[in-house]
Amino acid sequence: MSPTLESQVVLIAGGAKNLGGLLSREVAARGADVVVHYNSDASADAARETVAAVEAAGRQAIAVQGDLKRPANVQALFDAAIDRFGKVDVAVNTVGKVLKKPIVETTEAEYDEMFAINAKAAYFFLQESGKRIEDGGRIVTIVTSLLAAFTGLYSTYAGSKSPVEHFARAAAKELAPRGISVTALGPGPMDTPFFYPAEDDDSIAYHRSQSLNGELTKIEDITPIIEFLVTGGWWITGQTIFANGGYTTR
């Protein structure tokens, strides 16, 4: 795969804003056309802005809305990508939801929602990627560095991300004959709107204190790693990579 991503088609679930939005812009700068997925009307403006930024970089892009908890919408996302561009070379899933809550207070509805977003959607994204991606393609799914932590309060968040490790390993093994690499990437707590609603001042200070520079993970720390995995780092497959400035390891 070209290290520039020239003439590649990159599909990014959650590609409108935050980590996905920056990644959309950066892969476009490296020569890729981009499929920008977004979940709801609340992200529609961000999706349009991201598409405009890709086009301003001289590449083509489309925005596709869909709730990926429904496998039919995952299929429709890949349908739209292939209808527009004829192929998908790289698929990246940045979709996720966090819940910080004691086990004894977690409701069944909260449990179901967390596993639907973080595990079910990830599973069917991997499945559809395996069916539709080009031979020699690359698949990356965002998990969390909490998979390597011994902590409370994130049972449904880390718990619903943990199956994705094995989903990635299984997919990597099954898709290897087609030269497709599959990785799971676990950032540390990221400085995005995704992070702050679940935390308070004390926990934010603690999370910052655990990194090598006393700061939260920035999206700018993570996008180069994803870009490496889908270009020169293609030989890495079936792995979970923790990119967190020393926050956790195992």
Phi, psi and omega in degrees: 000139183296134177292347179265351187063019182301127177067014174274158174248120183248122177257126184237110174286128188074035188271008186275326188209175181054225183302313181296323179294316177295318179299319178304314180293320185287322178290329175296320179296339179262012170104008184266149162273152194228135170257115186259103176274144171219156190274311192223171179302332181297337180257005186297316181296318179297322179296317178297319179296321180293317176301316180298322179293321177296316180294325177295335177277001176092010179247173180257151180206153170227153174251135182229123179268145175176141175275108188283000171293342178257115182306329179299327179285329174295315177300317181296326178298312179291325175302313182297320180297314183286325175300322183277317189247347178086353182191167167227125179261326184225134176233126182233128180251109178257005186289139176185167178217140180250144172220127177245109187197142177298147177306318185291349179250355185283132181272162176298321180297319178295316178302311183298318180296316181296317181287330177293318182282311190274333182249305184297310181300320179296320181298310184284337171293315176298317180300312182291324175301315180298328179282327195247341185288152179292151171304140184081009182283178182227139179230130177229133177238133179277126174247230181205146176292347175296345175298339179253017183250149172252092188210162175261182169078344180248032187302317182279333178286298178296323180297323181277343173275334186298324178298336184295331174304311182286325175305316182294319179297314181297315180296320179300317180291317184289328184265355181305320180300341178263007178073023182263127176263147181225124179227156172246131183242123183250094176290161168283180177306123188259144180281072178222166177300341177297330189273314197292325183300334182273353189243167171237180185300320182293316182290325177297316178298320178296311180302319178297320186294342185272356180263167186289342178240011178072023180233160172290159172297137176256151179299331178292341175283334190263322184300322178296330179290317177299315180300321177296315182298329183263006176231256185294340180269022185299338182286346174278120180209148180074012185254155166252122183252126178263118182238091193212013178065027178091011182297312174214161173202170175202000000 
